[in-house]
Amino acid sequence: MLRITPFMASVAALLALLGAAPSVQAQSFDLIIRGGMVLDGSGNPAITADVGVQAGVIVAVENLSNATATRTINATGLFVMPGFIDMHSHADRALFSGGVELRRASNLVAQGITTVVFGPDGRNPAWPLGDEIAGYRSGGTALNIVPMVGHGTVRSVAMGDDYERHATEAEIVRMVQEVRLGMEVGAWGLGAGPEYRPGRFSTTEEIIALAHVVAEYDGFYYSHQRSQSPLPLWLTPSIASDYTPPPTWSPGWRLTATDGMQETIRIGRETGIRVVGSHIKAKGPTTWGQSAVDVIAIERARAAGVQVYLDQYPYETFGGGSVEVIPKWYFAPVGTDRSGGLDAPMWNRRGLMVDAKENLRAHLADPVLRKEMLIDIEFILDLQGGADRHVIVVSPQDPTLVGKTLADVARENGLTPVDQVLTLALEAESDIRSGVRFRGIAGSAEDVERYMRQDFTATGTDGGVVPDPSQGQHPRYYGTYPHKIATYVRDKGTISLPFFVRSSTGLPAQIIGLPDRGYIRVGQKADLVILDYDAVQDFSTILDPGGRNEGIEYVFVNGQPVVDAGALTGALPGQVLIRQEVRGR
């Protein structure tokens, strides 16, 4: 006869208790995604598993073959991954004050984007930040929103229009107060654009003072850096060669492509916060290879404990829209002050360039001004990739030029590229001063891929909501994430698919400090993408920037579908992510 010991009785009782406990497989869910190859956002290889979702949260990642759900998706042969977190988005204004159609952010959710980081280039669509947050909530959004404090915004609050100088101590105190207000309301950090107005006139010390406030809240800093090219985007050789800046000008106004990254690293070193060199690039042949210098600098800084990151959109062409290559001041009357640079507010003054063609001729007639003009045009052509990489995208007078490069047209006409630029402008009969507009392909594949391969580089679009793209607009607005998969994962093999997923999900969440998004794990919010890897393809190009995407079958935001079986649903399930609410402090 078997003798039952107290230990055996305890084990039997435990087994009975476990047997009586409800099995996860026996539960019912709102959604089960069955049999997909799950890439969890960590960079690990895929596993085959079912994903169970309840009330907008992932509650199971395992075999759920016996479970039931209100909705079941068969993901056999498909990849399941976290929703993409766009580290640099300009969708803020559309989602702040746009109508329902803009708030659906169709061109963004169709790429698999579920969360966007705002405050790009140091700007906010409204201030104080509470008003901005209220604007997003008032009409709903398709996307989750990470609100940020814009350096340019708080600088404008403190200094008004009198910003072309260093801030006083009292003004920096006011900026500190505004940053603290924004962080208390729920911001995740500080966005900056010290290559733009008004941030360009700041010192690094000013930004560091604000970043110290962000550090108190475990926030992060991301920046359109002071320079990513031979000169800041607002300078040309005709200004830089002999222009003497006023005493209040920002120190280091003659910048190189390395200065911006060094400033970002310094801010991280002196404040201890996470810092990001945003939409990183090496712009123009003069700086090709800059990626190697940046990577070495970042690796050294990280080895010393500085938390430095990058984000990048995966293209060799830069800038949101099409451009002209003749500086604006050559269309203004001779003698017009140009010291404010290419983006000076004066260029928007009504009537300044009424006689644009005549003003251009007057500059060409002066030997000194003509020489300056030719140097400036050559510089801009190089900065944008060279004549053979300047694609004509708008040409009202002669539509047959569209799609040709400047070099092609110049060769056909027996002209130098610079002479061809001037000829197009002098013969112009349209509202476009230069006769045509270009999209320059200013980057090199080597730099794009070197930046991309780094495990500290996240993905971003630098794009926004664009329902009706115009010819020459950047294809990133519609194609960033499928383009990165199709081109750099599947076709070129630059990075692996798990690496791509981490760069677009887990890594951005780590940079931001998001605890509940970026991964497929129990307890994470159900922001999910289901895609057919072999079929993923972008069709957005320079000449057709609104091209469709294929292969992204489902996109869920907080458990609700915004893309369902390849079709947009128009749903608005996004949330404004308030730092204290998400992180519990």
N, C-alpha and C positions, 0 to 999 in steps of 0.2 A: 504494500500500500504506500502510495507517494505521500510523503510528509510535506505539508505546506509550511515553509519557513516564513517569518515576518518579512524578510527581504523579497521572497517570491510573491508574497501577497501585495507588497508595495508596487512591484513591477507590474503585476496583473492589473492593479487599480489604475496605474498610470496609462497602461495600454488601453484599458477600457475608456478612460477619460479622453485619450487622443482619438480613439475610434469614434467617440460621441461628438467630437468637435467637428464643426462644419468644414468640409474641404473647400479650398479656393475654387477648385474645378466645378463644384456644385453651385457656386454663387451665380447671381445674375448681374450683368454689367449694362451700362448705357451703350458701350461700344466694345467690340472685340475685333482686333486686327489679327487675323489668323495666318500663321505659316510664313510670315515675312522674314527676310534676312535683316536682323536688327543691328544697326550701327548706333551705338549708344551715345556717341559724342565725345568719348574719351580718347579716340584714336585707336582703340582696340579693333581686332577683326570682327566681322559680323558673326552673329549667332542666329540660328533659326529658333524663333520663339513667337508665342502669341503675346499680344499687348492688350491688357484690360483697362478700360477707362470708366470711371464713375464720377459724376458731378464735376467734370472738367479736370480731373486729376488722374494720373497713371497709378493704378492700384495693384497691378500684377504684370510681371514680365516672366512668363513661364509657359508650360504646356497647359492650356485651358480647354482641352478637347471635350471635357464634360460640362463646361460652363455654358450658360445661355446669355444672350444680350439682346437689347432692343434693336441694335443694328450690328451686323457682322460683315466685315470686309475680308474677302479672300485675297491675301497678299502673297500667295505662292509665286515665287519667281521675281518678286519685287523687293526693293530695299525700303526699310522703315527707319527713319532717322528723326532727330529732333528738328523742330522748326528753325529756320535760319535767322540769326540775329545780325541785323545790318548795323555795323559799327559806325557808319557815317551817313546819315540820311537827311535829305532836304525836304522830306514829306511834311515837315512841321506846319508850314503855312496852309497847305491844303487841308490837313486834318484839323487845324485850329479853327479855320473860318470858312472852309468850303462846304458846298452842299453835299447831299447824300452820295452822289456819284463820285465825287472826289474822295470822300471818306472811305469809300470801298477800296481805294488804292489798288485797282485791278492790275496795273502793270507790275506791282510789287508782290502781291500775294500769288500771282501766277508764276513767280519765280521760286516760291517756297518760303518767302520772307514772312515771319510771324511777329517779330519784335524789331523796333527801330530805335536808335539812339539819336537824340536831338541835341540842340545847341551847336549845330555844325558851324565851324569857322567863327565861333564866338558870338553867334546871333540867336536871339529869341524873337518869336513873332509877337510876344506881348510881355509886359512887365508891370507889376511884380509877377513872380512865377505862378502864384495862385490863380491869377487871371488866365494865364496860359493853360494851366491844367483844367480850369473850368471850361475853356473853349473846346478842348478835346472831348470832355465828357458831355457837353451839351448836345451834341449831335451824334455821338457814338463814333467808333472807328473800327476798321477791319483788323487793325494791328495793335499789338501791345506797344506802349510808349515808355521809353526811359527818359524822363525830363532831366535837363542839365541847366546849369547857370552859364550864360554866355559872357565871356570876358568883355567883348565889344559892347554888349548891352549894358553891363554895370559901369563901364568906362563912360558911356554916353550919359548915363544917369548922373554920374559924378561931375562930368566936365561939359556936358551940353555940346554945342558946336565948336567950342574952343578947345579942340582936342589935339591940334597939331603941335604938341609939345609934351614934355614930361609932366606927369601929374605931380601936384604938390603933396606934401605929407598929409594935409587935411583931406585932399581928394582921395588918396589911397585909403585913408581911414573910412571914408564914405563907401568906397568900393568893397572894403572888407565887410562892412555892415550889410551891404546888399547881398554879397555872397553868402553870408551867414543866414540871412533871411531866406534865400533860396534853398539852402541845405536844410533848414528847419521845416520848410514847406514840403520837402520830399525829393529834392534833386539828388543825383548820384555823383555829381562832380562838376568840373569846370571845363567848358569847351572854349577854345581860343583860335584866333586867326591873325597872328601878328604879321602876316604879309598883307593884310587888308586894313582899310580904314575901319574904326579908329585905332585898332590894336597895334598897327605898325609904329605908332609914335610912343609906345610904351617901352619901358626898360624891362630887362629880365627880372630885376629886383621887384618891380611892381607885380609881375605875374607870380613870383615866388611868395610875396606877401599874401596873395589871394589863395595860392595853393596850400599854404599853411593852414588856412581855415578849413579847406577841403580835407586835409589830413586828419583833423579832429573827428571827422565823420566817416573815416575809412573810405573816402571817395577817390576818384581818379581824375586824371587830366588828359585831354586829347586835343591835338592841335594841327591845324593847317600851318605848317612851320614857316618861319620867316623867309626861308629861301630854299627852293629845290632846283635851282638853275644857276647859270653863271651870274645873273643879276636878279634881284627881286622882280616879280612880274610887272611892276609898275615903272621900272627904269628901262631906259635904252642908252646906248653909248653916248648919244648927243647930250644927255643930261649927266650921265656918270663921269664923262671925260673931264668936264670943266665946271661942273656945278658945285658950289660951296654951300653945304647945308647950313641952316641957321643953328645957333648954339643950342636950341631946344630940340634939335633933331635927335632921333634915337641913336645911341652909340652903335657903331658897327653898321652904319647905313650902307656902306659898300660891302655887300655880303657875297659869300660864295655858296656853293651847293652844300658844303659841310656845316655851315654855321647854324642852320635851323636844327639839325639833329643834335649838335652839341648843346644848344640851348635847352632842348627837350630833356636831354640826359641830365643837364645841370639841375633843372627843376626837380626831377626825380631824386637826384642825389641829395639836394638840400632840404627837401620836405619829406622824403620817405614814401611818397605816394606812387601809385602805378601811373606811368606816363606812356602816351601813345603818339608816335609820329604818324599822322593820319594821311590817308590816300597817298602813300609813299610812291615816289617815282624818280627816275633820272630823266630830266627833260631836255631834249636836244642833244645832238651828237657831241657837243663840247663836254657834256657831263656823262655820256654813256660809260658804263663801268663804275659809276658812283655807288651802285648797290654793294660792291665789294667793300668799299670804304665804310659805308654805313653798317654793314653786317659786322665788320671787325670792331667798330666803335661800340656797337650794341653788345656784342659778346663780351668785350672787356668790361663794360659797365655792369652787365649782369653778373659777371664773375665777382665784381666788387660789391654786389648786393643791391644794385639799382634795378628796380622793376620796370624795364623798358620793353615796350611792345610796338608793333606796327599794325596798320590795317591797309588794305590794298584792294582796288578793283582791277580785274585781270585783263587789261587791254594795253595796247601800245599807243593808243590815242588818248589825249587828255582834254579836259575842259568840257563844259556842259553843252555848248552850242558851236555854231560855225563862227569864223572870225575873218576880219580884214587884216592885212599886214602892213598897211601904211599908217604910222602913228597919227592920231587924230589932229595933233596941232598943225600938221601940214595942210589940213583942209580949213584951218582958221586963218585969219589975217596975219600977215607977217608981223612979227613982234609980239604976238600973243604970249603971255606968260605960260610956260609949260613946266615950271618947277614942281608943280604938284604931282606930276607923273601921269601915266596913261589912264588912271582911274580917278583923277581929280574931279570933284563935283562940278567944276566950271564947264566941263565938256557937255553937260546936260543943259546948259543955258540955251534957251530958245533964241534962235537967230544967229548964234555964233558962227555957224558954218553955212549960211545961206548961199554964199558965192563960193562953194567948196572947190569947184573946178578951177575957177579963176585964182583962188588962193593957192591952189596946188601949183599952178603955172608960175605964180609969183615966186614961190619958194625955189622952183627949178631954175628960174632966171637969175637967181643970186648964186654965184659960184660957191660961196661958203655954205649957204643953206642947202644947196644941192648936194654938196659933198656929205654934209651931215645926214641928209635924208637917205642917200644911198647906203651909208653905213648902218643907219637904223633899220632899213628894210632888210638888208643882208643879215643883220643880227636876228631880227624876228623870224625870218625864214629859217635860219639855222635852229633857233630856239624851238620852232615847231616841226623840226625834222628834216628840213632841206626841201628844195624845189621839187625833187622827185617823190616827196612824201606829202606834198600839199595837194589834196584832192579838191577839185572844184565841186561844191555841193549846191550852190545857188548861183544861177546865171540868167536873170530875166531877159537880158538883151539877146543872148545866144544860147538857148537851151542845149545845143549840141556839145557845149563845153562841159556839161555836168558829167562827172565820173572821170574826167581826164585830170591828170596832174598838171601843175604849173610847168614842170619841165617838159611835158609832152607838148603843151600849147606853145611854149617858147621855141622849141625845136621846129615845130611846124611853120612858125613865122620867122625863123632865122634871127631870133632875139635872145638876149641873155634873160634869165629869169627876172632880174630886177627891172629891166627895160619892159618886159612883158607886163609886169605888175603895173607900171606907170602907164603903159599904153591902154590897158583895160580901164584904168581909172579915168584917163583923159577922154576916152571914147564913151564913157558911161552915159546912158540916157535913162537911168532908173534912179530910184531912191537910195540905192546902195552906192555910197560914195566911191568905193573901189571897183564898181562894176560887177564884181563877183564876190562870193564869200567862200572860204576854204575850211576844210577840216584837216589839220596837220596830224601826221602820225609821228609823234615826237619821241616815242620811246623805242628801246631796243628789246628784242625778245630775251636776250641774255639777262638784262636787268629785271624785267618782269618776272622771269622764272627764278632768278636767284632770290629776290625778295620773297616770292611765293613759297619757296622750299623751306624757309626758316620756321621753326616750330613756335616762334613768337609772333608770327604774322597772321592776323585775323582777316576775314573777308568783309568788305563793305561795298556799297554801290556809289556813294557820293551822288546819289540820284534822288528823285522825288516822284510825286504823282504827276504823270503826264498822260492825259487821256487822248490828246491829239498831237503826236510828235511831228515836228517839222523836219524836213530834209536837212541833214547835216547835224542834227542833234546827236548826242552821244548814245551809242547802242546800249550802254550800261543801264539806262533807265528801264529797259525791258528784259535784258538778257544776261545780267551779271552772273547769277548762280548757275543756270544751265550752261552758259558759255564756259565757265570754269570747269564744270564736270566734263562737258563734251570735248573741249579743246585740250585742257591741261591734265585731265585725269585719263580719259579714255583714249584720245588720239595721240597725244604726245607722251603720256606717261611721266610727266614732270613730277606729279605727286600721286599718291594712292588715294583711293576713295575714302578709306578711314581717315586719312590725313585731311582731305578736303572737308569731311564732315566735322572733324574737331575744329578746324580753322573757322568754320561757319556757325558753330553751336557752342561746344564746351569751352573753347578758348575765349570767345567774346563774353560768355557768362562769367568766366574767371576774371577777366579784366574789369568788367563792370562791378562785379561783386554780387551777381544774382544767385541766390541760393536754390531757387526752385525752377529754373529753366535752363535749357542748354543740353540736357541729358535725357535719355530714356531710362528712367529708374523709378522705382516705387516712391511716391510722394512728390514727384515732379509734375508741374502743370502739363496738361495734354496739348502742347504745341508740337505738331507732328507733320512730317512730310512722307508721303509714299510715292516712290518713283520707279520707273522702268529704266534701269541703267543703260541698256542697249539702245533704247529709243530716245533718251534725253538729247535734245538738240535745240539750240537757239537759232533764230532766223533774223535777229535784229542786226542791221548793218548800218554803215555810214549813210548810204543812200536810202535805206528803208529802216529807220531806227525803231519803228513800231512793229517789227516782225514778230510773229507768234513764237511760242515755245511749245515743244513737244516732250512727252515722257514724264512730266510731273502730274501724277494722276489724282492725288489727294493732298490737301493742305488743311490742317485743323488748327484753330486758334482757341485755346481754352476749351478744347473738346468739341468745338463746333466747326463744321466744314465751311471753308471759304472757297475751296476748290474741291469739286465732287465729281469723280469720274472724268476729270479733265475739264469740267465746266465751272465757270465762276458762279458762285451762289449769291453774291451781293450781301452776304451777312455782315454784321458789324459787332462781332463778339470780343473785340480788343479791349484792353484795360490800360489805364494809366497806372504805371507801377510806381507807387510811392515808396521811397526807400524805407521809411520807418515801418510801414505796414508790411512790406515784404520781408524785411530782415528782423522785425520785431524790436527795433530800437531806433 
